[in-house]
């Protein structure tokens, strides 16, 4: 479902014109929706206000005025959950920004379809609470959590350690040839065992969700991580899950780790999806 035609809001900040191109984020090209391709784009202000827009034009064909005219303010309650009153959240230092940390903001790629629901806010809150739990006793092979960013009483972002290379990218480097693969997998299994000891399953282990730091794995993306038996909003990655599933289970991680052990020995192998053929 597409939004109606956009308009410039009277409250749109005048300073945004100068910063628009430098701060415009999240270009996403969608195939065949309502018979035409389009892009979505969004702007996050220094105070974590979000403006969202879309166009049927190609990014290269749009002018600054068209970008600005297409942006509409997204209300906080559509994407930012209220801070829980019964938990003392870790607040990330304000000195951490995109240049030195990974600022994980709400996923706006599904915002258009989920507008009016609590899907996005629940995803942000769920992951923040999981990171709070995991960080109580940090594991060296799990991404470092710096805390949440909070504005107007709501969680606007999760602030994480910044790493540059996923395992998917790492296999194309010269360093991969010297990788101690057995030690690498052992370290990854240690991270997963730690999650399981907390009663949590990751549910989406794959090479895109593993970063590499000093030749060792760092597990990331805890948006699918939930206690055993809990229903989940997101599904596993095709090719890395045994079946379509809707609850969090330890067996999902066991299956993904088994596939990863094979794949890391031969990254060129076709990964067969039990739920959707070869990927």
C-alpha positions as CSV (number, residue, x, y, z in Angstrom):
1,X,0.0,0.0,0.0
2,X,1.4,3.4,-1.0
3,X,1.1,6.7,0.7
4,X,-0.9,9.4,-0.8
5,X,0.8,12.4,-2.5
6,X,3.3,14.1,-0.3
7,X,3.3,17.8,0.8
8,X,5.7,20.1,2.5
9,X,4.7,20.4,6.2
10,X,4.8,23.9,7.7
11,X,6.8,22.5,10.5
12,X,9.6,21.2,8.2
13,X,12.8,22.8,9.6
14,X,14.2,25.5,7.4
15,X,17.8,24.4,8.1
16,X,17.0,21.0,6.5
17,X,17.5,22.4,3.0
18,X,21.2,22.9,3.6
19,X,21.7,19.5,5.3
20,X,19.2,17.5,3.3
21,X,21.6,15.9,0.8
22,X,24.3,15.2,3.4
23,X,21.9,13.7,5.9
24,X,19.4,12.0,3.5
25,X,19.5,8.3,4.3
26,X,18.0,5.0,3.3
27,X,17.4,4.9,-0.4
28,X,15.6,1.7,-1.2
29,X,14.6,0.6,-4.7
30,X,11.4,-1.4,-4.8
31,X,10.4,-3.6,-7.8
32,X,6.9,-3.6,-9.1
33,X,4.6,-2.0,-6.6
34,X,1.4,-0.6,-8.1
35,X,2.9,-1.3,-11.5
36,X,5.9,1.1,-11.1
37,X,9.2,1.2,-9.4
38,X,9.9,3.8,-6.7
39,X,12.4,4.8,-4.1
40,X,11.8,5.7,-0.5
41,X,14.1,8.1,1.4
42,X,14.2,9.5,4.9
43,X,15.9,12.2,6.9
44,X,16.9,12.0,10.6
45,X,17.4,15.3,12.3
46,X,20.0,15.9,15.0
47,X,17.2,15.5,17.6
48,X,16.2,12.1,16.0
49,X,13.0,13.4,14.3
50,X,12.3,11.4,11.2
51,X,11.0,12.6,7.9
52,X,10.0,10.0,5.3
53,X,9.2,10.2,1.6
54,X,9.0,8.3,-1.6
55,X,9.1,8.9,-5.4
56,X,8.6,7.0,-8.6
57,X,11.6,8.9,-10.0
58,X,15.1,7.6,-10.0
59,X,17.3,9.1,-7.3
60,X,19.6,10.6,-9.9
61,X,16.7,12.4,-11.5
62,X,15.4,14.1,-8.4
63,X,16.1,17.7,-7.3
64,X,16.7,18.9,-3.8
65,X,13.3,20.6,-3.9
66,X,11.6,17.4,-4.9
67,X,13.3,15.5,-2.1
68,X,12.2,18.2,0.4
69,X,8.7,18.3,-0.9
70,X,8.4,14.5,-0.6
71,X,9.3,14.4,3.0
72,X,6.7,14.1,5.7
73,X,7.2,13.9,9.5
74,X,6.9,10.5,11.0
75,X,5.2,10.7,14.4
76,X,7.4,9.4,17.2
77,X,4.8,6.8,18.3
78,X,4.9,5.2,14.9
79,X,8.6,4.1,15.2
80,X,9.9,4.9,18.6
81,X,8.8,2.8,21.7
82,X,8.3,4.4,25.0
83,X,11.1,3.7,27.5
84,X,10.0,1.0,29.9
85,X,9.3,2.2,33.4
86,X,10.4,-1.0,35.1
87,X,13.9,-1.2,33.6
88,X,16.9,1.1,34.0
89,X,18.1,1.4,30.4
90,X,21.7,1.9,29.6
91,X,22.0,5.3,28.0
92,X,24.6,5.5,25.3
93,X,27.1,8.4,25.6
94,X,26.1,11.4,23.5
95,X,29.7,11.5,22.2
96,X,29.1,8.4,20.1
97,X,27.9,9.1,16.6
98,X,27.9,7.5,13.2
99,X,31.7,8.1,12.8
100,X,32.6,5.9,15.7
101,X,29.7,3.7,16.5
102,X,26.9,1.8,14.7
103,X,23.7,3.7,15.4
104,X,20.9,1.2,14.7
105,X,17.7,3.1,14.1
106,X,14.2,1.7,13.4
107,X,14.0,-0.1,10.1
108,X,12.0,2.1,7.8
109,X,12.1,-0.4,4.9
110,X,8.9,-1.9,6.2
111,X,7.4,1.3,7.7
112,X,5.1,2.0,4.7
113,X,3.4,-1.4,5.0
114,X,3.4,-1.5,8.8
115,X,2.2,2.1,9.3
116,X,-0.5,2.2,12.0
117,X,0.7,-0.9,13.7
118,X,3.1,-1.5,16.6
119,X,5.4,-3.7,14.4
120,X,8.3,-1.2,14.2
121,X,8.1,0.0,17.8
122,X,7.9,-3.5,19.1
123,X,11.0,-4.6,17.1
124,X,13.0,-1.7,18.5
125,X,11.9,-2.4,22.1
126,X,12.4,-6.1,21.8
127,X,16.0,-5.8,20.5
128,X,16.9,-3.1,23.1
129,X,15.7,-5.4,26.0
130,X,17.6,-8.3,24.5
131,X,20.8,-6.2,24.3
132,X,20.3,-5.1,27.9
133,X,20.1,-8.7,29.0
134,X,23.1,-9.9,27.0
135,X,25.3,-7.0,28.0
136,X,25.0,-7.8,31.7
137,X,27.8,-10.2,31.2
138,X,29.5,-9.3,27.8
139,X,30.7,-12.1,25.6
140,X,33.8,-11.4,23.4
141,X,32.1,-12.8,20.3
142,X,28.9,-10.8,20.7
143,X,28.7,-7.2,19.4
144,X,29.4,-4.6,22.1
145,X,26.4,-2.7,23.3
146,X,26.9,0.9,24.3
147,X,23.3,1.6,25.2
148,X,20.2,3.2,23.9
149,X,19.6,6.7,22.6
150,X,16.6,8.3,24.1
151,X,14.7,11.4,23.0
152,X,11.3,12.7,24.3
153,X,10.9,9.7,26.5
154,X,11.3,7.2,23.7
155,X,14.1,4.8,22.5
156,X,15.2,6.2,19.1
157,X,18.3,4.0,18.5
158,X,20.5,1.2,19.8
159,X,24.2,2.2,19.8
160,X,26.6,-0.6,19.1
161,X,30.3,-1.2,18.4
162,X,31.2,-0.3,14.9
163,X,32.9,-3.0,12.8
164,X,33.6,-2.9,9.1
165,X,33.6,-6.4,7.7
166,X,30.9,-9.1,7.6
167,X,31.9,-12.7,7.1
168,X,30.3,-12.5,3.7
169,X,32.8,-9.8,2.8
170,X,35.7,-11.3,4.7
171,X,35.8,-14.4,2.5
172,X,36.9,-12.3,-0.4
173,X,39.9,-10.9,1.4
174,X,43.4,-12.4,1.5
175,X,43.2,-12.8,5.2
176,X,40.5,-15.5,4.8
177,X,43.0,-17.9,3.3
178,X,44.9,-17.9,6.6
179,X,41.8,-18.1,8.8
180,X,41.8,-20.8,11.5
181,X,38.3,-22.0,10.6
182,X,38.0,-24.5,13.4
183,X,38.9,-21.8,16.0
184,X,36.6,-19.4,14.3
185,X,33.6,-21.8,14.5
186,X,34.5,-22.7,18.0
187,X,34.3,-19.0,19.1
188,X,31.0,-18.6,17.3
189,X,29.6,-21.6,19.0
190,X,30.7,-20.2,22.4
191,X,28.7,-17.0,21.7
192,X,25.6,-19.1,20.8
193,X,26.1,-21.3,23.8
194,X,26.1,-18.2,26.0
195,X,22.8,-17.0,24.5
196,X,21.3,-20.5,25.1
197,X,22.5,-20.3,28.7
198,X,20.3,-17.2,29.1
199,X,17.3,-19.1,27.6
200,X,17.7,-17.2,24.3
201,X,17.9,-18.3,20.7
202,X,19.4,-16.0,18.0
203,X,17.2,-17.5,15.2
204,X,19.0,-15.8,12.3
205,X,22.7,-17.0,12.2
206,X,24.1,-16.5,8.8
207,X,27.3,-14.9,7.3
208,X,25.6,-11.5,7.0
209,X,25.0,-11.5,10.7
210,X,28.6,-12.3,11.7
211,X,31.2,-9.6,11.7
212,X,35.0,-10.3,11.8
213,X,37.2,-8.6,14.4
214,X,40.9,-9.6,14.4
215,X,40.1,-12.8,12.6
216,X,37.4,-13.9,15.0
217,X,33.6,-13.8,14.7
218,X,31.3,-11.3,16.3
219,X,27.6,-12.2,16.3
220,X,25.3,-9.3,15.4
221,X,21.7,-8.4,14.7
222,X,19.6,-9.5,17.6
223,X,16.3,-8.4,16.1
224,X,15.2,-12.1,15.9
225,X,16.6,-13.1,19.3
226,X,13.9,-14.1,21.8
227,X,13.5,-16.4,24.8
228,X,12.8,-20.1,23.9
229,X,9.2,-20.6,22.8
230,X,8.3,-16.9,22.3
231,X,6.6,-15.9,19.1
232,X,8.6,-13.7,16.8
233,X,7.8,-11.0,14.3
234,X,10.7,-11.7,11.9
235,X,11.6,-14.9,10.1
236,X,14.9,-16.5,9.5
237,X,17.0,-16.0,6.4
238,X,16.2,-18.3,3.4
239,X,18.9,-20.9,3.0
240,X,19.9,-20.7,6.7
241,X,16.8,-22.0,8.3
242,X,15.4,-25.5,8.2
243,X,11.8,-24.5,7.9
244,X,9.4,-21.5,8.2
245,X,9.1,-20.8,11.9
246,X,7.3,-18.4,14.1
247,X,8.7,-19.2,17.6
248,X,12.2,-18.9,19.1
249,X,13.9,-22.3,19.4
250,X,17.4,-23.5,20.2
251,X,17.2,-25.9,17.2
252,X,17.1,-23.0,14.8
253,X,20.6,-22.0,15.9
254,X,21.8,-25.6,15.7
255,X,20.7,-25.9,12.1
256,X,22.3,-22.6,11.1
257,X,25.6,-23.5,12.7
258,X,25.6,-26.8,10.9
259,X,25.2,-25.1,7.6
260,X,27.8,-22.5,8.5
261,X,30.4,-25.2,9.3
262,X,30.0,-26.5,5.8
263,X,29.8,-23.1,4.1
264,X,33.0,-21.7,5.7
265,X,34.9,-24.7,4.2
266,X,33.5,-23.9,0.8
267,X,32.0,-20.4,0.6
268,X,31.2,-20.9,-3.1
269,X,28.7,-23.7,-2.2
270,X,25.1,-23.2,-3.1
271,X,23.0,-22.8,0.1
272,X,19.8,-24.7,-0.3
273,X,16.8,-23.3,1.4
274,X,14.5,-25.8,2.9
275,X,11.7,-23.3,2.4
276,X,12.5,-21.8,-0.9
277,X,15.0,-23.6,-3.1
278,X,18.6,-22.5,-3.8
279,X,19.7,-19.1,-2.7
